[in-house]
Amino acid sequence: MRTAITACSLALLAGSAMGQTTRTILETDASGSRVLSQHTRVFVSNEARPGIAEDLLWTYFDVASIPNSAAIGAGGDEAWVGHSLNDQRISKFTVASGNTPDLMYSLLAEAPANMGVAAASNGALGAVISQSSSGVVTARGFSAAGGSTPLWTYTFGTGYNEVRNRSIAINADGSRVAVCAYDGADTLLVILDGDGNELNSTTVAGFALSLDMDDSGNRVVVTAGAIARLYDTNTMTQEYALSVSGAGGWARISRDGSAIADGGFNVRAAREIEGVWQVAYSGTGTTDWFGAVSLSADGQTLFAVSHDYASGYLINDHRIVDLNTSTVIASSGFTGSGSFQNSVVSSEVNADGTVFVAATWGDQANTQPEIRVYDRGLNMIDSLDTDGSPFAMDLSQDGSRIVVSTKSVHANTFGNGGATQVYDLDVAPPCLADVNHDGSVTPADFSAWVAAFNTMAPECDQNGDGSCTPADFSAWVANFNAGC
């Protein structure tokens, strides 16, 4: 039994402020806790050009095809890309080895109309789902060790002939894969193990072609029209349904499975608290479409990005919400120019809710960067100006690396070709002593640490050993005195 600590008094030792020299993040899910370490910054095959951020590691150019799906795997060390339109294929890159794919699998003979890739964030499994020109839907698994030969293949039955680039998801270690396909009336949701064997399946009413899975693989959320439906993958029972206004969004689930979110003409999030699901936030905008939502690993922070369809999609707004208090803790926006749509593409949050990344198509005059990186106060701490419109983006769990797949020109402009780019983000290490994430280190953070200890929250782990123990109290004092 763990005895709760209550705040009484604390003697603070004098010390000069200095930055943290290392970065570790505690990731917690249903299967336990583990420590994630920040990547060592490596720069290889840098094809930087004027206007390209110095954070660029490398660029891989597509002459004819357009990379429209991308995922980061293996702790940020692998980039998986789906190439569509022409020369359809998937590619896998070892990030530190540069811009030469070490795995390629051609889908040209199937001429898929739609396809998408996913990757195990901490494992060594990548997968692709594709819809051939004849309407056959197939999922395939790959690994670096297996090379360009699929580890397994799963084919949907006749009639299920439609997918999207978000119709596949993999849990953190690659032990479970979720796929879905549509037959014109309903959607079949299938759960596979890491070897491609079917574990469970269920029929979801209507058109439901986007999904997301928690790290354990025990829960999956499916975007079914204007409803985010949460399923237990072991029993395929629906645990909860969260409705929004307007169909066509992309529901997300936190890595620990404790929260889901969805967007449309409004944005909503729900959390499981003591076994009961309840709405934690509902937000709106006057003429906004919330096209991208994401959650921190512990489900306590929501990042919602919207574009204003009444202004030609040129106004973008961002908001960060503390789901513990249902409070918007930061909001910001910007306005592009020209006649091109600056549509929202994606939003991502790192594991501990300190790094936030938003991707949009970009405006006609290129007055704003397509990729914007924020801290928890929505201060822009990095930005990336891509040559064309991003179609997909993924962020490593520690927030230090992103992969972006783009068209060669703006999405509103006719053209072929594109690029895959991998960046190391120029972000500062987290301040461990700032437990309440208010941007400063004060005695109030002691009370916040006590609360984190009593709830076993990730902020409790101050010594980076992957567990929450009284030893973290002494570590917090040392972190406090070191400053940030």
C-alpha positions in Angstrom: 0.0 0.0 0.0 1.2 3.5 -0.8 0.6 6.2 1.8 -0.4 9.5 0.4 1.9 12.4 1.1 0.4 15.8 2.1 2.2 19.1 1.7 3.5 20.4 5.0 6.7 22.4 4.7 9.7 22.3 2.3 13.1 23.8 2.8 14.5 25.0 -0.6 18.2 24.9 -1.0 19.9 27.8 -2.7 21.3 27.1 -6.2 21.9 28.8 -9.5 19.4 28.2 -12.4 20.6 26.1 -15.3 19.1 24.2 -18.1 18.5 20.5 -18.0 21.1 18.6 -20.0 19.1 15.4 -20.7 15.6 14.7 -21.6 13.5 11.7 -20.5 9.8 11.2 -20.7 7.7 8.7 -18.7 5.2 6.9 -20.9 2.4 5.1 -19.1 -0.3 2.9 -20.5 -2.3 -0.1 -19.5 0.7 -2.4 -19.7 2.9 -0.3 -17.4 5.4 2.5 -17.5 8.6 3.0 -19.4 11.1 5.8 -20.0 11.5 7.4 -23.4 14.8 9.1 -24.1 15.3 12.0 -26.5 17.1 11.3 -29.7 20.7 12.3 -30.2 20.6 14.9 -32.9 22.2 13.6 -36.1 22.4 15.3 -39.4 22.8 13.1 -42.5 22.4 13.7 -46.2 21.2 17.3 -45.5 19.8 18.7 -48.7 19.0 22.1 -47.2 18.1 24.9 -49.5 17.4 28.6 -48.9 14.2 28.8 -46.9 14.5 25.3 -45.5 15.0 25.0 -41.7 18.4 23.9 -40.5 16.6 21.2 -38.6 16.2 19.3 -41.8 17.9 15.9 -41.7 17.2 14.8 -45.2 14.7 15.0 -48.2 13.6 12.2 -50.4 12.0 13.4 -53.7 9.2 11.7 -55.6 9.3 12.5 -59.3 5.8 11.3 -60.2 4.0 9.9 -57.1 2.7 11.9 -54.2 3.5 10.7 -50.7 0.2 11.1 -48.9 0.7 9.0 -45.8 3.6 8.9 -43.3 4.3 7.4 -39.9 7.2 7.4 -37.4 8.2 4.0 -35.9 10.8 2.4 -33.7 11.1 5.2 -31.2 11.6 7.8 -34.0 14.3 5.8 -35.8 12.1 4.6 -38.7 10.0 6.6 -41.2 7.3 4.7 -43.2 5.8 6.4 -46.3 2.9 5.5 -48.7 3.3 6.9 -52.2 0.1 7.3 -54.2 -1.2 8.4 -57.6 1.7 7.2 -59.7 4.3 4.4 -59.0 2.3 3.4 -56.0 4.4 1.8 -53.3 5.5 1.9 -49.6 9.0 2.9 -48.5 10.7 2.5 -45.1 13.7 4.6 -44.1 16.2 4.2 -41.3 16.3 7.8 -40.3 20.0 7.9 -39.3 21.0 6.3 -42.6 19.7 9.1 -44.8 17.4 9.5 -47.7 17.7 6.1 -49.3 14.9 3.7 -48.6 16.0 0.4 -47.1 12.7 -1.2 -47.9 10.4 -0.7 -50.8 7.3 -2.6 -51.8 5.5 -1.9 -55.1 1.8 -1.7 -55.4 1.8 -0.6 -59.0 0.2 -3.7 -60.3 -2.8 -3.2 -58.0 -3.0 0.5 -58.9 -4.6 1.4 -55.5 -7.0 4.3 -55.5 -6.4 4.7 -51.7 -3.7 3.6 -49.3 -2.3 4.4 -45.9 0.6 3.4 -43.7 1.0 3.0 -40.0 3.9 2.1 -37.7 4.5 0.8 -34.2 5.8 3.9 -32.3 8.1 1.8 -30.1 8.3 -1.4 -32.2 9.6 -2.6 -35.5 6.4 -3.2 -37.4 5.1 -1.1 -40.3 1.9 -1.9 -42.3 0.0 -0.6 -45.3 -3.7 -0.9 -46.2 -4.6 -0.5 -49.9 -7.7 -0.5 -52.1 -6.8 -1.9 -55.5 -8.4 -0.6 -58.8 -10.6 -3.7 -58.8 -11.8 -3.1 -55.3 -9.8 -5.6 -53.3 -8.7 -4.3 -49.9 -5.5 -5.7 -48.5 -3.4 -5.1 -45.4 0.3 -6.1 -45.3 2.8 -6.1 -42.5 6.6 -5.4 -42.9 9.7 -5.1 -40.7 13.3 -4.1 -41.3 14.3 -7.7 -40.6 11.8 -9.0 -43.1 12.8 -6.6 -45.8 10.6 -6.1 -48.9 8.7 -9.4 -48.5 5.5 -8.9 -46.5 5.5 -10.6 -43.1 1.8 -11.3 -43.6 -1.1 -10.4 -45.8 -4.8 -9.9 -44.8 -7.5 -9.6 -47.4 -11.0 -8.3 -46.8 -13.9 -10.3 -48.1 -15.7 -9.4 -51.3 -17.8 -6.3 -51.1 -15.5 -4.4 -48.7 -13.9 -2.3 -51.3 -13.1 1.1 -49.9 -10.5 2.4 -47.5 -8.8 5.7 -46.7 -5.2 6.6 -45.6 -6.3 6.5 -41.9 -8.0 3.1 -42.1 -5.1 1.4 -40.3 -3.4 1.7 -36.9 -0.8 -0.2 -34.9 -0.3 -0.2 -31.2 3.0 0.8 -29.6 4.9 -2.5 -29.7 3.4 -3.8 -32.9 1.5 -6.7 -31.3 -1.9 -5.5 -32.6 -3.1 -3.9 -35.8 -6.5 -2.4 -36.5 -7.9 -2.1 -40.0 -11.3 -1.3 -41.5 -13.0 -1.3 -44.9 -16.4 -0.1 -46.2 -18.9 -2.1 -48.3 -21.2 0.8 -49.3 -23.5 0.3 -46.2 -21.4 -0.6 -43.2 -17.8 -0.8 -42.1 -15.9 -4.0 -41.0 -13.5 -3.3 -38.2 -10.9 -6.1 -37.8 -8.2 -6.5 -35.1 -5.1 -8.5 -36.1 -2.2 -9.7 -34.0 1.4 -8.7 -35.0 1.6 -11.8 -37.3 -1.5 -10.8 -39.2 -3.9 -13.3 -37.6 -7.5 -12.1 -37.1 -8.3 -11.8 -33.4 -11.7 -10.1 -33.5 -14.0 -8.1 -35.7 -17.2 -6.2 -35.6 -19.5 -4.3 -38.0 -19.7 -0.6 -37.5 -22.9 1.0 -38.9 -22.3 3.4 -41.8 -19.1 4.9 -43.2 -16.3 4.6 -40.7 -12.9 4.7 -42.4 -10.6 6.5 -39.9 -9.3 4.9 -36.7 -6.8 5.3 -33.9 -5.5 2.8 -31.3 -4.0 3.2 -27.8 -0.5 2.0 -27.0 -1.7 -1.3 -25.4 -3.9 -2.2 -28.3 -6.8 -2.9 -25.9 -8.8 0.1 -27.2 -9.5 1.5 -30.7 -11.6 4.6 -31.6 -13.3 4.7 -35.0 -14.6 7.8 -36.7 -18.2 6.8 -37.7 -19.8 9.7 -39.5 -20.1 12.4 -36.8 -19.5 9.9 -33.9 -16.3 8.7 -32.3 -17.0 5.1 -31.3 -14.7 3.5 -28.7 -14.3 -0.3 -28.8 -12.7 -2.8 -26.5 -10.5 -4.8 -28.9 -10.7 -8.0 -26.7 -14.5 -8.2 -26.7 -15.4 -5.8 -29.6 -18.0 -4.2 -27.3 -18.6 -0.5 -27.7 -17.5 1.2 -24.5 -18.5 4.8 -25.4 -19.7 7.0 -28.2 -18.9 10.7 -28.5 -20.9 12.8 -31.0 -19.7 16.0 -32.7 -21.4 18.2 -35.3 -20.6 17.3 -38.9 -19.2 14.1 -40.3 -15.7 13.6 -41.7 -13.3 14.3 -38.9 -10.6 12.0 -37.4 -11.2 10.8 -33.9 -8.1 10.2 -31.7 -7.3 8.2 -28.5 -4.7 9.0 -25.9 -1.8 6.5 -25.7 -3.0 5.3 -22.3 -6.5 4.8 -23.6 -8.1 7.1 -21.0 -9.4 9.9 -23.4 -10.8 10.3 -26.9 -11.4 13.4 -29.0 -13.1 14.3 -32.2 -13.7 17.3 -34.3 -16.1 18.7 -36.9 -18.0 22.0 -36.8 -17.2 21.7 -33.0 -14.6 19.9 -31.0 -15.3 17.5 -28.1 -13.2 15.3 -25.8 -14.2 12.7 -23.2 -12.2 11.0 -20.4 -12.6 7.8 -18.4 -12.6 8.8 -14.7 -12.8 6.0 -12.1 -14.3 3.7 -14.8 -16.9 6.2 -16.0 -16.7 8.0 -19.4 -17.7 11.6 -19.3 -17.4 14.6 -21.6 -14.4 16.7 -20.5 -14.6 19.5 -23.1 -16.9 20.9 -25.7 -15.8 23.9 -27.9 -17.0 25.7 -30.9 -15.9 28.4 -33.4 -18.1 30.7 -35.4 -17.4 29.2 -38.8 -14.6 26.8 -37.9 -13.9 23.2 -39.0 -11.9 21.4 -36.4 -10.0 19.2 -38.8 -7.2 18.0 -36.5 -7.3 16.9 -32.9 -4.7 15.1 -30.8 -4.1 14.1 -27.2 -1.1 13.8 -24.8 -0.2 10.3 -23.7 -2.0 10.6 -20.4 -5.2 12.0 -22.0 -5.0 15.2 -19.9 -4.2 17.6 -22.7 -6.1 18.3 -26.0 -4.6 20.1 -29.0 -7.3 21.2 -31.5 -6.6 22.9 -34.8 -9.3 24.5 -37.0 -9.6 26.5 -40.2 -12.3 29.0 -41.0 -14.3 27.9 -44.0 -16.1 31.3 -44.3 -12.8 33.0 -45.0 -11.6 30.8 -47.8 -9.8 28.5 -45.2 -7.2 31.2 -44.7 -7.7 31.7 -41.0 -6.3 29.0 -38.8 -6.8 28.7 -35.0 -5.1 26.6 -32.4 -6.2 25.8 -28.9 -4.7 23.8 -26.0 -7.1 22.5 -23.5 -6.4 21.1 -20.0 -8.9 18.3 -19.8 -8.6 18.1 -16.0 -10.2 21.5 -15.7 -12.0 21.7 -19.1 -10.1 25.0 -19.5 -8.5 26.4 -22.7 -5.1 27.3 -21.4 -3.7 28.8 -24.6 -5.1 29.9 -28.0 -3.6 31.5 -31.0 -4.2 32.0 -34.7 -2.9 33.4 -38.0 -4.3 34.5 -41.3 -2.9 33.6 -44.7 -3.4 35.3 -48.0 -4.4 34.5 -51.6 -7.1 32.3 -53.1 -5.6 28.9 -52.1 -7.0 27.0 -49.2 -4.9 26.8 -46.1 -6.7 23.7 -44.9 -5.8 21.9 -41.7 -3.9 18.6 -42.2 -2.8 17.2 -38.9 -2.0 18.0 -35.3 0.2 16.0 -32.9 1.2 16.2 -29.3 4.3 14.6 -27.7 3.9 12.1 -24.8 4.1 14.6 -21.9 2.1 17.4 -23.5 4.9 19.9 -23.9 5.4 20.0 -27.7 2.6 20.6 -30.2 2.8 20.5 -33.9 0.3 21.6 -36.5 0.4 21.1 -40.3 -1.7 22.9 -43.0 -1.6 23.2 -46.7 -0.1 26.7 -46.7 -1.4 29.8 -48.3 -0.9 31.0 -51.9 1.7 33.7 -51.1 3.6 31.4 -48.7 3.4 34.0 -46.0 3.1 31.4 -43.2 5.0 28.2 -42.6 3.1 25.0 -43.2 4.5 23.3 -40.1 4.3 25.2 -36.8 5.8 23.9 -33.5 4.5 25.3 -30.2 5.2 24.9 -26.5 2.4 24.5 -24.0 1.8 28.3 -24.0 1.4 28.2 -27.8 4.5 30.1 -28.3 5.9 29.1 -31.7 9.3 27.5 -30.9 10.0 26.2 -34.4 8.6 26.3 -37.9 9.2 24.5 -41.2 8.5 25.9 -44.6 7.9 23.0 -47.0 8.0 23.4 -50.8 4.5 22.1 -51.3 1.4 21.2 -49.3 1.8 18.6 -46.5 -0.5 15.7 -46.9 0.6 13.8 -43.7 2.7 14.4 -40.7 3.8 12.3 -37.6 5.7 13.2 -34.4 7.9 11.0 -32.3 6.6 10.4 -28.8 9.4 12.4 -27.2 8.6 15.4 -29.5 12.1 15.6 -31.0 11.5 14.4 -34.5 8.8 14.6 -37.3 8.3 13.1 -40.7 6.3 15.2 -43.3 5.1 14.0 -46.7 4.2 16.7 -49.2 3.1 17.3 -52.7 5.6 19.1 -54.8 3.3 22.1 -55.2 0.3 23.5 -53.3 -2.6 21.1 -53.1 -4.8 23.5 -55.1 -2.3 23.4 -57.9 -2.3 20.7 -60.5 1.0 18.7 -60.5 2.8 15.4 -59.8 5.6 14.6 -57.4 6.4 15.4 -53.9 8.8 14.9 -51.1 9.3 13.2 -47.7 11.3 15.1 -45.2 12.5 14.3 -41.7 13.3 17.0 -39.2 14.9 17.1 -35.7 12.9 19.8 -34.0 14.8 22.6 -32.2 12.9 22.3 -28.9 14.2 22.8 -25.4 14.3 19.9 -23.0 11.4 19.9 -20.6 11.7 21.5 -17.2 11.0 18.6 -14.8 10.6 20.8 -11.8 7.7 22.8 -13.5 5.2 20.1 -12.6 2.1 22.3 -13.1 3.4 23.4 -16.6 2.8 27.1 -16.0 6.2 28.0 -17.5 7.9 28.9 -14.2 9.4 27.1 -11.2 7.8 28.1 -8.0 6.8 26.5 -4.7 3.4 25.9 -6.2 5.1 23.1 -8.2 5.7 21.2 -4.9 1.9 20.9 -4.3 1.6 19.9 -8.0 4.2 17.2 -7.4 2.4 15.9 -4.3 -0.8 15.7 -6.4 1.1 13.8 -9.1 2.5 11.4 -6.6 -0.9 10.7 -5.1 -2.3 10.0 -8.6 0.8 8.3 -10.0 0.8 10.8 -12.8 3.9 11.0 -15.2 5.1 14.3 -13.6 5.8 12.4 -10.4 8.9 10.6 -11.9 11.6 13.2 -11.3 14.6 10.9 -11.4 13.8 9.2 -14.7 13.8 5.7 -13.3 10.4 4.9 -14.9 8.5 4.7 -11.5 6.9 6.9 -9.0 8.4 6.5 -5.5 9.3 8.8 -2.5 12.8 9.0 -4.0 11.3 11.3 -6.6 10.7 13.9 -3.9 14.4 14.4 -3.4 14.8 14.4 -7.2 12.2 17.2 -7.5 14.1 19.3 -4.9 17.3 18.9 -6.9 15.5 19.8 -10.1 13.9 22.8 -8.4 17.3 24.1 -7.2 18.9 23.4 -10.6 16.3 25.6 -12.3 15.3 25.7 -15.9 
